[in-house]
Amino acid sequence: MKKIFRYTFALVMMGALFSLQSCEDYFDLDENPNLVNNPPLATMLATTTQKTGLNSQRVANITSYFVQYLAGPVAGGSTDTYQVTDYTSTWDALYLAMADIYDMKQKGIEAGASDYVGVANVLMAYNLSLVTDLWGDAPYSEAFVSTTLTPGFDSQEELYNTSLQLLDEAIAELSKTDSNVLLDPDSDLIHGGDKENWIKTAYALKARFLNKVSETSSYNPEAVLSAVDNAYTSNADNATMGVFQTRNPWATVALNNENLVLGGWLSEQFVEHLKGTTTGVFDPRIAQITDTTITGEYIGTPNGVGNVGSASNTVRDESYISRNSPLSGDESPLIIISYPEVKLIEAEAALRAGQTDRAYAAYLEAIEASMDLLEVDPAAAEEYLSDPAVAVGASDLTLDLIFNEKYVVTYLNPEAWNDARRYDYAYEGFELPANADLSTFIRRVAYPQGEASKNPNTPDSPVLSEELWWDE
């Protein structure tokens, strides 16, 4: 791919973001007078950190239907029911971000700016993981060079190993003390220029990636725990992005729903999980995730069925994404990876390693940290934590309990689909959506038409029930 800078928004003083444009796709080679041909590293940092946060949400807006956080408001929605769907815009957004990240890394290398090189590696590893966890094989090794317009597709396992290598390289670069250019705190929209937090995020993502392969022979729980030991220690470390043109994109979904452009309806599966119908204990986080209906209840929408209330459109007779939630309010940051998730990764790995006391302590800490993050009333949080269905003791902790808690912690995060696939969708009460196109749960998405039309190396899409390499 021809090297080209695609820096598509400008910052006003103090790092405020006021405009965002984009190129059509990552094969677009036309000259564009709106593109900045030699942006400073600070501008590149703002662009890449913002795009990464938005890409996390874009992918979650697909996968949240697969894990039944969300459900379509009308019967037979394509994402709801596992139909082949064209996600060209998501593919393009991911590759545009990675092209920008690649250029920032090259400029950082030329400038001796090891801090920027390290951050670029973290961002690349994350965006690349989003690509391969959706589609499997994908372009990377030939994607950002000038020798071909039709890059080959690296294998899923190669991309996984590349992501881990990028994180290790990021840690090494960020650990240097002689960077010629320091991270600009106003332009770093994820960690505000705190490179120690970037190192923690590299380790947090490494723990996530290493834990993802729990169904393979290469899984090493001790390696997962080693990464956790160097990752987050509180919610203050979370990797979040909270700079938007207008508002958090989930809040935009909620606002559109209020204006009868329907979307963002919570799945019956998720609502019943939080209500305790399937888990046996009422979860107070529900009040910080969604609002009650006009009758004061929490009612979810069955996937594939659409509206089941008394009206043909929304009159708050079912539960939706809420602008009152710390996760989806107008100014709420998007969470890329969080301390509660890291603690549940620790709990799972420790349990698999036979370290039951460590696993149980991490499990309880994850729940408490999640309650704090969602601003749950402390008394309600304590009641939940002390419920016998939750406070089971170290000897009775199970993977089921850990996965059930992680299902709540990763609400609206793309990582939830990786967990669902690893767990074989074994959440209590989890069923295929009505009128599903598949006879089993979805495991991947089809290659986008936009890529297939330009790149003859694009593989034929397998059936959507075919597992990725780490899911077999």
N, C-alpha and C positions, 0 to 999 in steps of 0.2 A: 504494500500500500504506500502511495506517495506520502512522504512526511509532510504534514500540514498542521499548523496550529489552529485550534478551534476554540478559542476563548471567547465565550458567547455572552458574557455579561460584564458590566462595569461596576466598580465599587465607588461609592461616594466616600467622603472622609469618615474615618473611624470604622471602615469596613462594612457600611450598610449596603445592602444589595438592592439595586433598583431596576435592573432589566435582565432578561434571560431570553436568548434566541438559540437556535440550534441549526446545524447543517442537516441536510436531508438524510444522509446515511454515511457510513464510514468508507464507502467507495467513491464518494463524490469528490472529483478532482478539479472541478471548475474553480477559477479564481473568484473569490468573494470579497468585495471591498469592505464588508462589515467585520471580517476576521482580522484579529490583531496578529501580525506576522512575527513579532518578537516581544511577547509580553514578559514582564518581570516575574520572577519566581513567586512573589506574593500573590499576584493575580492568578497565576496557575494554581496555586494552593487553594485559593478561594473557589475557583471553578471546580477543581477535582473533589474537594471535600463536599461541596454542595451537591454535585452530581451523584456522588456515592450515596449520600443520604437519601436522595430522591429515588435512586435505583433500588435501594432496599425496599422502599414503599411500593414502587412499581411491581416488583416481583411478588411482594406479599399480597398485593391486590389481585394476583392470580392464584397464588397458593392458598390463601385464606379460605377459598371455596373448597379446595381439595381436602383440607383438614376440618372443614365444617365449623370455622369461626363465623363465616358469612354464608348467606344463602340468597339466591335470586328472588326478587319479589314476584316474579311471574313463573309459571310452570315451564320446565324444560329448558332453562338457560344453558348455554353451551358449556360454560365453565363448571356450572353446577353438576352437569350430567356426563362429564368426561367426553364431550365431543371433540373432534379434531378442530382446533382453533388456531387462527393465525396471530402469533405474537410478534410480528415484525417490528412494531414500534418499541417493544421492550428489548428485543435483540439489538436494534440500532442504538437505543439509549445506552445500553451496556457497553457496546463497542466504541461509541463516541466518547464515553467516559474513559475507557481504557486507552484510547488514542491520546487523549489529553494527559492522562497519567504517564504514559510512555514518554511523551514530549517533556513533561516536567522532570522525569527521571534523567533524561539525556541532558537537559539543561543543567540540572543539579550536578551531574557528573562533571560536565565541562567547567562549572563554576567552583568545584570543590566544596559543594554544599551538601555534606553528608546527611544533615538533618532532613533535607528535602528528598534526597534519594531514599532514605529510610521510610519516610511517610509514603512516598510513591509506591514502594514495595508493599506496604501494608494495604494501601488502597487497591493496588492491582490484584493482590491475592484475594481480597474480598470480592471484588467485581468478577474476577475469573471464577470464583467458587459459585457465584450466582448463576453464571452462564452454564457451567458444566452440571450443576445440580438440577437444572431445568432440562437441558437438551442432551447431555452426555458428551460425546465427541464434539470438538469445536476448534476453530482456528485460534492459534496463539503464537507458536514459534515463527510463523511466516506472516502474521497478521499486520505487523507494524513496520515492515521493511519495504524498500522501494523496488524490490526485484519481481514482485508479482502482484497482480490485481485479483488473483483467484487463489488465495492461500489454501493450503491443505488443512485437513482437520486432524488435530492431535487427539490421541485416545483419552478417554475419561481418566484412566489411571495416571497417564502422563500429566494431565492437567492437575490432578490432585497432588502429585509429587511436586509439580512446579509451584503450586500455591504454598506448600510447606517450605520449599526452598526460598521463595520470596520472603516469607516471614522470618526465616533464619537470617537471611541477608539484611532484612530490615532491622532486626535486633542488633546486628553487628554495626550497621551504619549509625543507628541512633545512639549507640553506646560510645561512639567517638566523641571526643571533646574539642575537636579542632575544625568544626564546620565553618567555612568562610562566610556563610550566610545563615543567620539564625531564623528560626520559624517566626513568621509575623503573626502575633497573637490575634490581630484584627481580621486576618485573612484565613486563619485556621478555624473553619466553621465546625469542627468536631471537638478538638481538645484545646482550643485557644492558645496554641503555641507551646503547650506543656509537653515536652518530648518524653518525660518520664511516663506520662499517661499513654503516649504512643507506644512505648515499649510494653507497657502493661496490656494494651490492646493487641499488640502482636502476639503476646503469650496467650491472651484470652482466645483469640481466633485459632491459635495453634492447638489449644486444648479442645476447642470445638471440632476442628478438622480431624485431630487424632481420635477423638471419641466417635466420630461419625462412622468409622470403619469397624464398629464393634461386632459386625457379623462376619468379618474376614479373619483369616489366619494371622494377619499382620497386626491385629489389635494388641496394644500393649497398655494396660491400665496404668502401669507405673509411669510411662512416658506422659500420659494424660495428666497425672497428678503432679509431675515435675513442672509441666507448663502452668498448671493452676497455681502452683506455689509462687510463681512470678507474675501472676495476673492481678486482677482487681482485689482490693481489700474493703471496698465500700461502694455505695451507689454514686459517690462523688467521682469515681473513676470511669463511669459508664461512657461508652462511645455513642454520642448522640449528635444530631444535626438539627438545628432549629431556626435556620434562616430561610424565609420563603418570600416569594413575590407578594403574596397576599396573606395566606394562612397555611397551616398544616394541611397537606393534601387529604388526610382522613377527615379533617374538619370540613373541607370542601365537599367531600362525599356526603357528610351529614347535612350540610347546608343545602346541597342540591336535593337531598331527600325531603327536607322540610318544604322545599319549593316544588315538590311533586315530580322531580326528576329522579325516579326511584333508584335506590342503591344503598349499600351499607346495612342491609338487614342481617341481624344476628341469627345464626343457625340454631335450630331447636336442640341439636346435639350439644352445642357449647352452653346454651342457656340452662339446659337440664343438668349439665355437669356442674355449673356454678350453683344452681339451686339445691344441689345435693340429691336430686332424684336418682342419679346413677351412681354417685360417689358415697352417699350416706351421710354427708355433712354439708350444711349450708355454708357457702363461701362468701364472706362479707365483701370481697373484692368486686362482686357483681354490681354493687351500688356505685362503684368508682369506674366501672367499665361502660355501663349502659343506664338508661332511665326506665322507670316503670311505664306501663301503658296507661291509657286513660282510665282504666279500672284499677290502677295501683298494683298491677302484677308484672311479672317478667315472663314474656311469651316469645319463644323463638319460632323461626320459620323452617319447616322441613325442607331439606335440600331436594330440588327437583320438583317441588309441589307448588311453590309460590305462596302468595297471600292466603292465609287460612282464617283471617279475621272476618268480621261482619261486612267490611267494606271492600270495594274493588280496587281501592288505592289506599294510601297510608293516611290514617287518622289517629296514629299512635295506638293502634290496637295490637301491635307487635313491637318487639324491641329492636333498636337500631344502634349503629355507631353513634356515640354521644359527643357533642361539643362540650359537655360538662366533665369529661373524663381527663385526667392528667395525661393520658396517652393519645387522645384525639381531639383536644381542644384547639382553638384557633392558633395559639402560640405554643402548643406542646411540641417538644422536640421529638424527632423520629429516633427510635432506639435501634442501633445497629447490633450491639451486643451489650449485655448488662451484667452487673454483679450477681443478681439472683440466678441468672442462667449459668454463670460460671460455677456457682456453688452447687447447682444441681448436676452439672457435669462432674464436679468433684464427688458428689454423692454417688453417682452411678459408677464412676471408675473405682472409687474406694470399695464399694460393695462388690464389684466384680473381682477386685483384688483381695477380698476377704478381710478388709479393714472396716469392720462393721461400726465401731465406735466413731471413726472419722466420718464414715458415710452418714451416720445418723445426725451427727453434729452439723454437717454441711447441709443436710436436708432441712433441718429446723431453721438454720440461719438463712437459707434461701427463702423460705416462706416468710420469715420476719422481714427480710430486706424487701421482698415483693410487696408486702403490706405497707411498708414505709414509702416505697416508691409510688404506690398508688394512693397514698395519703388516707389509708383506712383508719377509722377510729381505733385508738390503741386498745380499748376495752373489747371491741369486736374482734380485733386481731388476736388478742390473748385468748378469747373464748374459742376461736378456731384452733389455735395452736395447742390448746389443752384438751381438745375433744379426743376421746379415745380412738376415733377413726383416723386421727392425724398423729397424735402422740403415742405411737405404737411401741416405742422402745427400740433400742439398737438391734436386739435379737430378732425382732419381727419386721424390720424394714425390708421392703421388697422393691424390685424394679417397677412393679405396677404403681406403687405409691409415688416413686420418683417421677415416672413418666406422666402420671396424672397431675402432679404439681407443675411439671414443666409445660404441660399443655396450657395452663393458665399463664405462667410466666412469659411464654413466647407468643402470647396473643398479638396478632397483627405483625408478626416477624416471620420472614421467609424460612428461618431455621426450623420452624414447627413442622414443615412438610418433610424435612429430612428425618426428624424424630418419628413422625407418623409412619414413614416407610420402614425405618429400622425396627419399629415396634409392631410392624404388620397391622397397623390400624386397630390395635387390640384394646382401645379405650372402651370402657364399659358402655354398652348400648350403641356403639358406632355401627352404622349400617350403610350399605350402598345408597346413594341418592335414588329417588324414585325415577324410573324410566332411564336408568343409566345406560350409556352406550357400551359399557364394558360389563363383563360378568364378575369382575373382581375390581379391587381398588386401583386407582390411577398411580403410575410409577414414573412417568416422564411426560414431556409435551412434544408435539410434532415440530420439526424444523420449520422456520418461518418461510413463507412464500417469497418474501423480499430477498432473502439470502439465496434461496434455491434458484430464483430467476436470474441471478447475477453470477453465481459461483457454481460451476459444474462439479466441483468437489463436494458439494453438499450431499451427504448420504440420504438415501431414501429413509423416510421416517418409519421406524418400527411401530408395532401396535403400542398403544399407550400403557398397556399393562406390563410391558417388558421392563425388568428391573435394570437399574444402573449397576455398575460393577461392584460397588460396595453394599448393594442391597440384595444380592443374590443369596 
